[in-house]
Amino acid sequence: MHFNFDNSYLSLPEPFFAPVKPTFVSNPQIIIVNETLTKELELDLDAGSPDCPRFFSGNQLLSGSQPIAQAYCGHQFGYFTMLGDGRAILLGEHVTSRGERLDIQLKGAGVTPFSRNGDGRAALGPMLREYIISEGMHHLGIPTTRSLAVVTTGENIYRDRGKTHGAILTRVAQNHIRVGTFEFAARLGEASFLQNLADYAIKRHFPHCLNSPSPYENFLRAVIEKQASLIAKWMQVGFIHGVMNTDNMAISGETIDYGPCAFLDNYDAAMVFSSIDVQGRYAFANQPKMAHWNLARFAETLLPILAKDPNESLTIAQSVLGEFPAIFECYWLKAMQAKLGILNEEKSDRQLVEDFFSLLQKYHADYTITFRNLAALSTELPIFHQDDFKAWRIRWQSRLSRQPNPIEIAYREMNLHNPAIIPRNHRVEEVLAAAEKSDFEPLHTLLHCLKTPYEDKEECEQFKQAPRPDEIVEKTFCGT
């Protein structure tokens, strides 16, 4: 197995990272390897080789690997905290023949200088959850980190719910630079450190900003654009991140850190699954607002380099931040128009969408199934029999009839934007419960169906169904 490591992050000043090696584990065993991603990364990998579990556990470092833990800060539920990779170790940056530069990181690889009295370990359930959800998000068309492999360590770890199997996830990302990384740079108190980080991030992700008259202003604008697009995609499929802290917002615009995340079943704008979000800060409908709040923290870190005059810097930051609501609104409305088969623009579209969401809320209709069944004009769902929904449907059908395309094209487009299958919370929990008993067949079955979320396949019918009352998942957990 050969990675083409070229570790550019090490060019940054050492406060941004600490060299550290993964902690040796006693008996690593492969649970799953992402063969599709392996091919995309151009890796010659034999999952049956004894080298595989040694590498994916960190017991064996490959040539070119220079393992580090990254330093960062974060506003966690609104409160500032000094953080860093407490159980994750970046092995290096793999560069493909196409020029793609991707971080290869082990999550659960042992204690680092940033572990904050933690054990540096991860449990099997949360690592498989991240594997399932991140791959599900990828196939839904949502920017995300990817999961390359999960291994068990042969060692037990202890969490608040008792003893469980230790595991390590290999994560692939465009990079792991977070809003919290810039907060860390700002806290260092040296403008050169902040500028070094900004220049590195721009060169790696937004090179079009380099030659502009205002590279840092355009950098801020580019990150805002990425986040607005990402959050709109979350809302499109009913995804709730659960811990939208600034340390969990990647400047690359990828979804990162799948802890107590979940998907809506019955629609509720105020829905919260995370056991640690007791005040509903990161509820489903709050996600755009919280993204804006996080981006404000990001903009604050850039004030020293946006302009020489502090007042001018503040004016620039406020102006660019002020663009977020309109940018998000544009992405969100286009996403919802696509879900309703609307292929052109009319002023009344937003009201039509809002009225539909009011009906979803009123009847607590299943988010995914209701959207998916609109195109089929199904009569199976209770909401479809309500008089106010019937009145809305007449308006919607009239709207589609005003488009130049035949209505069948609108229905076809709807099926391309309304998934039949998502990683349903209860199905994910079933898979994780089976995995704890060393039964991995349900895991592979679910992952197979998540690869084609916009198709109706008979063998995947079970994953389309809403949970029965006794199957509803009300709380999800972080796993740390």
RODO-2510 file (C-alpha; in nm, 4 decimals, decimal comma):
residues 480
     n   res          X          Y          Z
     1     m     0,0000     0,0000     0,0000
     2     h     0,1578     0,3259    -0,1136
     3     f     0,0453     0,6781    -0,0299
     4     n     0,1974     0,9728    -0,2101
     5     f     0,2563     1,1881     0,0961
     6     d     0,3548     1,5534     0,0617
     7     n     0,2973     1,7263     0,3929
     8     s     0,2580     2,0971     0,3253
     9     y     0,0876     2,1737     0,6593
    10     l     0,4266     2,1301     0,8245
    11     s     0,5390     2,4514     0,6524
    12     l     0,3289     2,6440     0,9045
    13     p     0,4862     2,7580     1,2343
    14     e     0,5024     2,4837     1,4960
    15     p     0,2364     2,6306     1,7295
    16     f    -0,0185     2,5046     1,4750
    17     f     0,0710     2,1391     1,5364
    18     a     0,2577     1,8955     1,7558
    19     p     0,4483     1,5939     1,6233
    20     v     0,3018     1,2799     1,7781
    21     k     0,2885     0,9107     1,6941
    22     p    -0,0219     0,6925     1,7191
    23     t    -0,0389     0,4784     2,0313
    24     f     0,0287     0,1099     1,9689
    25     v    -0,2795    -0,1142     1,9924
    26     s    -0,2763    -0,4813     2,0818
    27     n    -0,4754    -0,6566     1,8105
    28     p    -0,6027    -0,4416     1,5207
    29     q    -0,8624    -0,6051     1,2974
    30     i    -1,0162    -0,4682     0,9783
    31     i    -1,3914    -0,4129     1,0054
    32     i    -1,4455    -0,2339     0,6760
    33     v    -1,2408    -0,0774     0,3969
    34     n    -1,3966     0,1648     0,1482
    35     e    -1,2928     0,0011    -0,1774
    36     t    -1,4564     0,2711    -0,3917
    37     l    -1,2633     0,5460    -0,2152
    38     t    -0,9482     0,3358    -0,2315
    39     k    -0,9722     0,3415    -0,6111
    40     e    -1,0451     0,7142    -0,6158
    41     l    -0,7299     0,7699    -0,4125
    42     e    -0,5366     0,5472    -0,6552
    43     l    -0,4212     0,3176    -0,3768
    44     d    -0,3008    -0,0351    -0,4463
    45     l    -0,4553    -0,1839    -0,1373
    46     d    -0,5163    -0,5441    -0,0413
    47     a    -0,7658    -0,5471     0,2455
    48     g    -0,6588    -0,9006     0,3306
    49     s    -0,2948    -0,8085     0,3766
    50     p    -0,1594    -0,8078     0,7341
    51     d    -0,0174    -0,4617     0,6598
    52     c    -0,3704    -0,3179     0,6305
    53     p    -0,4773    -0,3380     0,9964
    54     r    -0,1300    -0,2315     1,1047
    55     f    -0,1488     0,0836     0,8916
    56     f    -0,5121     0,1730     0,9641
    57     s    -0,4463     0,1391     1,3376
    58     g    -0,1293     0,3469     1,3318
    59     n     0,0877     0,0554     1,4425
    60     q     0,2863     0,0888     1,1202
    61     l     0,3705     0,4204     0,9550
    62     l     0,4128     0,4248     0,5792
    63     s     0,6944     0,5993     0,3980
    64     g     0,6416     0,9747     0,3826
    65     s     0,4052     0,9901     0,6786
    66     q     0,4829     1,2647     0,9309
    67     p     0,2133     1,2301     1,1988
    68     i     0,0949     1,5379     1,3840
    69     a    -0,1927     1,6557     1,6002
    70     q    -0,3342     1,9912     1,4938
    71     a    -0,3967     2,2791     1,7331
    72     y    -0,7160     2,4845     1,7232
    73     c    -0,9687     2,6593     1,9438
    74     g    -1,3436     2,6646     1,9289
    75     h    -1,6604     2,8259     2,0482
    76     q    -1,8470     2,5267     2,1868
    77     f    -2,2150     2,6078     2,2349
    78     g    -2,1136     2,9736     2,2352
    79     y    -1,8273     2,9480     2,4868
    80     f    -1,4637     2,9841     2,3852
    81     t    -1,2358     2,6869     2,4582
    82     m    -0,8747     2,5960     2,3816
    83     l    -0,8839     2,2663     2,1945
    84     g    -0,6831     2,0667     1,9417
    85     d    -0,6806     1,7100     1,8121
    86     g    -0,7383     1,5198     2,1333
    87     r    -0,7648     1,1778     1,9693
    88     a    -0,6977     1,2408     1,6000
    89     i    -0,3601     1,2219     1,4274
    90     l    -0,2951     1,3543     1,0779
    91     l    -0,0677     1,1058     0,9033
    92     g    -0,0009     1,3302     0,6049
    93     e    -0,1374     1,4700     0,2800
    94     h    -0,1873     1,2264    -0,0053
    95     v    -0,1564     1,3753    -0,3554
    96     t    -0,3239     1,1943    -0,6456
    97     s    -0,2128     1,1976    -1,0086
    98     r    -0,4942     1,4498    -1,0682
    99     g    -0,3288     1,6903    -0,8269
   100     e    -0,5866     1,6450    -0,5503
   101     r    -0,4351     1,6981    -0,2060
   102     l    -0,6178     1,5112     0,0695
   103     d    -0,5563     1,4760     0,4416
   104     i    -0,5299     1,1202     0,5752
   105     q    -0,6211     1,1188     0,9436
   106     l    -0,6603     0,8508     1,2095
   107     k    -0,9418     0,9225     1,4559
   108     g    -0,9104     0,7414     1,7884
   109     a    -0,5366     0,6898     1,7522
   110     g    -0,4330     0,7705     2,1081
   111     v    -0,3313     1,0491     2,3412
   112     t    -0,1928     1,3749     2,1991
   113     p    -0,0713     1,6947     2,3665
   114     f    -0,4281     1,8251     2,3209
   115     s    -0,6125     1,5313     2,4823
   116     r    -0,7194     1,7374     2,7876
   117     n    -0,7132     1,4338     3,0234
   118     g    -0,8983     1,2197     2,7670
   119     d    -0,7927     0,8693     2,6692
   120     g    -0,7379     0,9563     2,3028
   121     r    -0,9477     0,6596     2,2005
   122     a    -1,2697     0,6093     2,0069
   123     a    -1,5483     0,3544     2,0340
   124     l    -1,6610     0,1244     1,7546
   125     g    -2,0176     0,2600     1,7401
   126     p    -1,9323     0,6288     1,6825
   127     m    -1,6609     0,5425     1,4297
   128     l    -1,9002     0,3257     1,2296
   129     r    -2,1636     0,5997     1,2629
   130     e    -1,9228     0,8479     1,1026
   131     y    -1,8424     0,5955     0,8301
   132     i    -2,2113     0,5381     0,7527
   133     i    -2,3258     0,9005     0,7667
   134     s    -2,0295     1,0483     0,5804
   135     e    -2,0631     0,7958     0,2984
   136     g    -2,4387     0,8505     0,2950
   137     m    -2,3850     1,2261     0,2664
   138     h    -2,1325     1,1780    -0,0127
   139     h    -2,3766     0,9762    -0,2214
   140     l    -2,6496     1,2318    -0,1519
   141     g    -2,4225     1,4840    -0,3227
   142     i    -2,3251     1,6806    -0,0118
   143     p    -1,9634     1,7932     0,0418
   144     t    -1,8185     1,5875     0,3238
   145     t    -1,5135     1,4246     0,4680
   146     r    -1,4936     1,0596     0,3652
   147     s    -1,4257     0,7385     0,5537
   148     l    -1,1578     0,5056     0,4237
   149     a    -1,1530     0,2325     0,6891
   150     v    -1,2498     0,1265     1,0391
   151     v    -1,0471    -0,1130     1,2518
   152     t    -1,1051    -0,2483     1,5992
   153     t    -0,8097    -0,2243     1,8340
   154     g    -0,8519    -0,5426     2,0362
   155     e    -0,8893    -0,3263     2,3451
   156     n    -1,1918    -0,2127     2,5438
   157     i    -1,2553     0,1507     2,6291
   158     y    -1,4962     0,3052     2,8768
   159     r    -1,7614     0,5662     2,8097
   160     d    -2,0578     0,6941     3,0087
   161     r    -2,2656     0,4034     2,8807
   162     g    -2,0134     0,1417     2,9925
   163     k    -1,7438    -0,0748     2,8372
   164     t    -1,7237    -0,0946     2,4596
   165     h    -1,4929    -0,1974     2,1749
   166     g    -1,2135     0,0419     2,0845
   167     a    -1,1868     0,1413     1,7173
   168     i    -1,0021     0,3744     1,4823
   169     l    -1,1469     0,5510     1,1792
   170     t    -0,9326     0,6579     0,8839
   171     r    -1,0765     0,9866     0,7607
   172     v    -1,0074     1,1598     0,4296
   173     a    -1,0639     1,5334     0,3940
   174     q    -0,9703     1,8237     0,1699
   175     n    -0,8089     1,9451     0,4902
   176     h    -0,8827     1,9837     0,8589
   177     i    -0,8430     2,3612     0,8856
   178     r    -1,1392     2,4876     1,0843
   179     v    -1,2797     2,8223     1,1853
   180     g    -1,1319     2,7220     1,5207
   181     t    -0,7862     2,6995     1,3616
   182     f    -0,8119     3,0686     1,2748
   183     e    -0,9351     3,1432     1,6262
   184     f    -0,6207     2,9709     1,7524
   185     a    -0,4032     3,1799     1,5186
   186     a    -0,5683     3,4988     1,6418
   187     r    -0,5059     3,3962     2,0042
   188     l    -0,1346     3,3535     1,9352
   189     g    -0,1180     3,7324     1,9146
   190     e     0,1275     3,7521     1,6242
   191     a    -0,0045     3,8841     1,2944
   192     s     0,2566     3,6820     1,1049
   193     f     0,1091     3,3534     1,2318
   194     l    -0,2410     3,4554     1,1223
   195     q    -0,1164     3,5677     0,7832
   196     n     0,0807     3,2457     0,7359
   197     l    -0,2322     3,0400     0,8019
   198     a    -0,4501     3,2550     0,5765
   199     d    -0,1973     3,2449     0,2924
   200     y    -0,1689     2,8679     0,3275
   201     a    -0,5461     2,8182     0,3250
   202     i    -0,5922     3,0484     0,0266
   203     k    -0,3200     2,8766    -0,1735
   204     r    -0,4616     2,5335    -0,0953
   205     h    -0,8323     2,6009    -0,1438
   206     f    -0,8997     2,9417    -0,2964
   207     p    -0,6059     3,0211    -0,5283
   208     h    -0,8280     3,2560    -0,7296
   209     c    -0,8028     3,4970    -0,4345
   210     l    -0,4233     3,5199    -0,4512
   211     n    -0,3968     3,7715    -0,7336
   212     s    -0,6916     3,9864    -0,6340
   213     p    -0,6404     4,3375    -0,4912
   214     s    -0,8047     4,2252    -0,1645
   215     p    -0,7094     3,8590    -0,1162
   216     y    -0,8229     3,8281     0,2474
   217     e    -1,1562     3,9968     0,1858
   218     n    -1,2167     3,7617    -0,1065
   219     f    -1,1037     3,4698     0,1087
   220     l    -1,3679     3,5607     0,3676
   221     r    -1,6277     3,5914     0,0933
   222     a    -1,5296     3,2525    -0,0563
   223     v    -1,5600     3,0740     0,2799
   224     i    -1,8997     3,2349     0,3367
   225     e    -2,0153     3,1190    -0,0071
   226     k    -1,9008     2,7621     0,0636
   227     q    -2,0788     2,7494     0,3978
   228     a    -2,4021     2,8969     0,2644
   229     s    -2,4093     2,6334    -0,0083
   230     l    -2,3281     2,3528     0,2366
   231     i    -2,5936     2,4410     0,4944
   232     a    -2,8567     2,4700     0,2210
   233     k    -2,7690     2,1155     0,1130
   234     w    -2,8069     1,9952     0,4723
   235     m    -3,1512     2,1511     0,4882
   236     q    -3,2406     1,9931     0,1550
   237     v    -3,2103     1,6394     0,2951
   238     g    -3,3172     1,7074     0,6538
   239     f    -2,9718     1,6683     0,8093
   240     i    -2,9002     1,7971     1,1600
   241     h    -2,5310     1,8229     1,2456
   242     g    -2,5872     1,8467     1,6201
   243     v    -2,2603     2,0177     1,7214
   244     m    -2,2072     2,3158     1,4902
   245     n    -1,9291     2,4587     1,7051
   246     t    -1,6620     2,6676     1,5335
   247     d    -1,4143     2,3820     1,5699
   248     n    -1,6538     2,1683     1,3625
   249     m    -1,6744     2,4075     1,0666
   250     a    -1,4129     2,3373     0,7993
   251     i    -1,3145     2,6357     0,5858
   252     s    -1,3075     2,4019     0,2824
   253     g    -1,6881     2,3769     0,2939
   254     e    -1,6982     2,0057     0,3785
   255     t    -1,9209     1,8561     0,6466
   256     i    -1,6891     1,7450     0,9246
   257     d    -1,7092     1,5667     1,2607
   258     y    -2,0161     1,3448     1,2712
   259     g    -2,0976     1,3139     1,6377
   260     p    -2,4613     1,3297     1,7532
   261     c    -2,5870     1,4005     1,4014
   262     a    -2,9198     1,2723     1,2712
   263     f    -3,1812     1,3080     0,9973
   264     l    -3,5353     1,4325     1,0347
   265     d    -3,8112     1,1755     1,0405
   266     n    -4,1332     1,3677     1,1055
   267     y    -4,0735     1,7322     1,0231
   268     d    -4,0165     1,9693     1,3121
   269     a    -3,8226     2,2904     1,2563
   270     a    -3,7142     2,2908     1,6219
   271     m    -3,5963     1,9287     1,6184
   272     v    -3,2865     1,8470     1,8240
   273     f    -3,1358     1,4997     1,8588
   274     s    -2,8028     1,5746     2,0278
   275     s    -2,8015     1,4764     2,3944
   276     i    -2,5647     1,7654     2,4734
   277     d    -2,7645     2,0379     2,2952
   278     v    -3,0004     2,0929     2,5868
   279     q    -3,1041     2,4437     2,4777
   280     g    -3,1630     2,3648     2,1116
   281     r    -2,8868     2,5937     1,9892
   282     y    -2,8243     2,3726     1,6854
   283     a    -3,1836     2,2716     1,6102
   284     f    -3,2668     2,1984     1,2474
   285     a    -3,4015     2,5425     1,1557
   286     n    -3,1283     2,7220     1,3545
   287     q    -2,8454     2,5854     1,1401
   288     p    -2,8284     2,8777     0,8926
   289     k    -2,8292     3,1288     1,1789
   290     m    -2,5576     2,9399     1,3654
   291     a    -2,3464     2,9137     1,0500
   292     h    -2,3704     3,2931     1,0234
   293     w    -2,2654     3,3236     1,3900
   294     n    -1,9653     3,0963     1,3330
   295     l    -1,8646     3,2955     1,0259
   296     a    -1,8751     3,6122     1,2335
   297     r    -1,6156     3,4535     1,4625
   298     f    -1,4103     3,3678     1,1528
   299     a    -1,4336     3,7249     1,0249
   300     e    -1,3163     3,8551     1,3635
   301     t    -0,9964     3,6542     1,3334
   302     l    -0,9180     3,8149     0,9963
   303     l    -0,9540     4,1761     1,1163
   304     p    -0,5763     4,2327     1,1556
   305     i    -0,5109     4,1436     0,7893
   306     l    -0,8226     4,2679     0,6093
   307     a    -0,6856     4,6240     0,6014
   308     k    -0,4194     4,8367     0,7708
   309     d    -0,6788     5,0637     0,9282
   310     p    -0,8745     4,8775     1,2028
   311     n    -1,1897     5,0744     1,1267
   312     e    -1,1653     4,9828     0,7600
   313     s    -1,1140     4,6164     0,8523
   314     l    -1,4277     4,6209     1,0645
   315     t    -1,6285     4,7838     0,7869
   316     i    -1,5093     4,5214     0,5352
   317     a    -1,5880     4,2327     0,7700
   318     q    -1,9353     4,3605     0,8508
   319     s    -2,0112     4,4232     0,4857
   320     v    -1,9032     4,0768     0,3698
   321     l    -2,0775     3,9055     0,6614
   322     g    -2,3920     4,0942     0,5724
   323     e    -2,3992     3,9084     0,2404
   324     f    -2,4531     3,5686     0,4036
   325     p    -2,8330     3,5768     0,4524
   326     a    -2,9011     3,6599     0,0888
   327     i    -2,6483     3,4045    -0,0381
   328     f    -2,7942     3,1323     0,1802
   329     e    -3,1485     3,2286     0,0835
   330     c    -3,0573     3,1913    -0,2831
   331     y    -2,9069     2,8449    -0,2351
   332     w    -3,1908     2,7326    -0,0090
   333     l    -3,4671     2,8507    -0,2406
   334     k    -3,3061     2,6871    -0,5439
   335     a    -3,2764     2,3623    -0,3495
   336     m    -3,6420     2,3735    -0,2467
   337     q    -3,7567     2,4683    -0,5953
   338     a    -3,5721     2,1627    -0,7255
   339     k    -3,7422     1,9443    -0,4628
   340     l    -4,0793     2,0734    -0,5848
   341     g    -3,9994     2,0363    -0,9553
   342     i    -3,9874     2,4121    -1,0152
   343     l    -3,7485     2,4736    -1,3026
   344     n    -3,7846     2,8490    -1,3539
   345     e    -3,8386     3,1549    -1,1359
   346     e    -4,1555     3,3207    -1,0127
   347     k    -4,1909     3,5715    -0,7287
   348     s    -4,4495     3,3569    -0,5554
   349     d    -4,2206     3,0536    -0,5271
   350     r    -4,0917     3,1348    -0,1795
   351     q    -4,4420     3,1630    -0,0418
   352     l    -4,5363     2,8335    -0,2043
   353     v    -4,2363     2,6678    -0,0368
   354     e    -4,3039     2,8275     0,3012
   355     d    -4,6672     2,7190     0,2906
   356     f    -4,5581     2,3621     0,2201
   357     f    -4,3261     2,3669     0,5205
   358     s    -4,6099     2,4988     0,7356
   359     l    -4,8117     2,1945     0,6345
   360     l    -4,5210     1,9611     0,7093
   361     q    -4,4928     2,1189     1,0526
   362     k    -4,8673     2,1144     1,1203
   363     y    -4,9073     1,7453     1,0384
   364     h    -4,5574     1,6351     1,1455
   365     a    -4,5251     1,4612     0,8125
   366     d    -4,2191     1,2536     0,7319
   367     y    -3,9769     1,4911     0,5601
   368     t    -3,8154     1,2490     0,3157
   369     i    -4,1195     1,0382     0,2295
   370     t    -4,3518     1,3353     0,1759
   371     f    -4,1181     1,5064    -0,0690
   372     r    -4,0430     1,1794    -0,2485
   373     n    -4,4117     1,0949    -0,2866
   374     l    -4,5176     1,4342    -0,4221
   375     a    -4,4005     1,3425    -0,7708
   376     a    -4,5918     1,0139    -0,7582
   377     l    -4,9085     1,1971    -0,6427
   378     s    -4,9378     0,9235    -0,3814
   379     t    -5,2471     0,9083    -0,1619
   380     e    -5,0874     0,6857     0,1016
   381     l    -4,9755     0,9592     0,3421
   382     p    -5,2251     1,1142     0,5871
   383     i    -5,1130     1,4670     0,4976
   384     f    -5,2293     1,4146     0,1391
   385     h    -5,5896     1,3727     0,2573
   386     q    -5,6062     1,7054     0,4421
   387     d    -5,8128     1,9825     0,2836
   388     d    -5,5450     2,2495     0,3319
   389     f    -5,2871     2,0248     0,1670
   390     k    -5,5226     1,9594    -0,1246
   391     a    -5,5609     2,3348    -0,1692
   392     w    -5,1830     2,3762    -0,1641
   393     r    -5,1413     2,0953    -0,4178
   394     i    -5,3767     2,2738    -0,6601
   395     r    -5,1555     2,5844    -0,6359
   396     w    -4,8426     2,3724    -0,6832
   397     q    -4,9819     2,1898    -0,9881
   398     s    -5,0860     2,5239    -1,1360
   399     r    -4,7296     2,6508    -1,0796
   400     l    -4,5818     2,3511    -1,2616
   401     s    -4,8257     2,3929    -1,5499
   402     r    -4,6850     2,7409    -1,6178
   403     q    -4,3413     2,6013    -1,6963
   404     p    -4,2418     2,5500    -2,0600
   405     n    -4,1436     2,1866    -1,9957
   406     p    -4,3896     1,8985    -1,9767
   407     i    -4,4881     1,8192    -1,6190
   408     e    -4,3271     1,4736    -1,6503
   409     i    -3,9877     1,6459    -1,6696
   410     a    -4,0600     1,8265    -1,3439
   411     y    -4,1462     1,4968    -1,1769
   412     r    -3,8277     1,3396    -1,3082
   413     e    -3,6231     1,6303    -1,1725
   414     m    -3,7926     1,5931    -0,8354
   415     n    -3,6747     1,2337    -0,8093
   416     l    -3,3195     1,3538    -0,8688
   417     h    -3,3402     1,5922    -0,5717
   418     n    -3,5628     1,4020    -0,3289
   419     p    -3,3866     1,0902    -0,1994
   420     a    -3,5789     0,7698    -0,1477
   421     i    -3,3199     0,6553     0,1046
   422     i    -3,1326     0,8428     0,3751
   423     p    -2,9348     0,7048     0,6710
   424     r    -3,2485     0,6697     0,8835
   425     n    -3,1665     0,7090     1,2511
   426     h    -3,3308     0,3849     1,3599
   427     r    -3,1614     0,1859     1,0832
   428     v    -2,8225     0,3290     1,1762
   429     e    -2,8804     0,2351     1,5408
   430     e    -2,9788    -0,1193     1,4371
   431     v    -2,6581    -0,1539     1,2375
   432     l    -2,4453    -0,0246     1,5243
   433     a    -2,6134    -0,2581     1,7745
   434     a    -2,5433    -0,5548     1,5454
   435     a    -2,1816    -0,4448     1,4987
   436     e    -2,1282    -0,4398     1,8751
   437     k    -2,2161    -0,8125     1,8615
   438     s    -1,9706    -0,8641     1,5719
   439     d    -2,2486    -0,8956     1,3134
   440     f    -2,1451    -0,6725     1,0232
   441     e    -2,3821    -0,7965     0,7544
   442     p    -2,6431    -0,5241     0,8320
   443     l    -2,3665    -0,2641     0,7958
   444     h    -2,2778    -0,3789     0,4454
   445     t    -2,6440    -0,4033     0,3445
   446     l    -2,7155    -0,0463     0,4552
   447     l    -2,4022     0,0909     0,2893
   448     h    -2,4959    -0,0828    -0,0359
   449     c    -2,8354     0,0890    -0,0411
   450     l    -2,6946     0,4287     0,0564
   451     k    -2,4846     0,4268    -0,2617
   452     t    -2,7970     0,4867    -0,4740
   453     p    -3,0202     0,7083    -0,2586
   454     y    -3,2230     0,8496    -0,5486
   455     e    -3,3236     0,5112    -0,6887
   456     d    -3,6141     0,2873    -0,5909
   457     k    -3,4670    -0,0594    -0,5472
   458     e    -3,6729    -0,3501    -0,4238
   459     e    -3,3902    -0,4917    -0,2130
   460     c    -3,3588    -0,1551    -0,0347
   461     e    -3,7266    -0,1099     0,0455
   462     q    -3,6720    -0,1529     0,4209
   463     f    -3,4463     0,1535     0,4297
   464     k    -3,7158     0,3768     0,2798
   465     q    -3,9622     0,3205     0,5602
   466     a    -4,0244     0,5617     0,8453
   467     p    -3,9709     0,4231     1,1952
   468     r    -4,2542     0,2671     1,3894
   469     p    -4,3340     0,4484     1,7161
   470     d    -4,1207     0,2006     1,9104
   471     e    -3,8273     0,2509     1,6691
   472     i    -3,8064     0,6308     1,6865
   473     v    -3,4634     0,7594     1,7910
   474     e    -3,5009     1,0596     2,0191
   475     k    -3,1406     1,1154     2,1294
   476     t    -2,8003     1,0720     1,9702
   477     f    -2,4675     1,0836     2,1512
   478     c    -2,1274     1,2355     2,0867
   479     g    -1,9112     0,9330     2,1662
   480     t    -1,6202     1,1179     2,3268
***
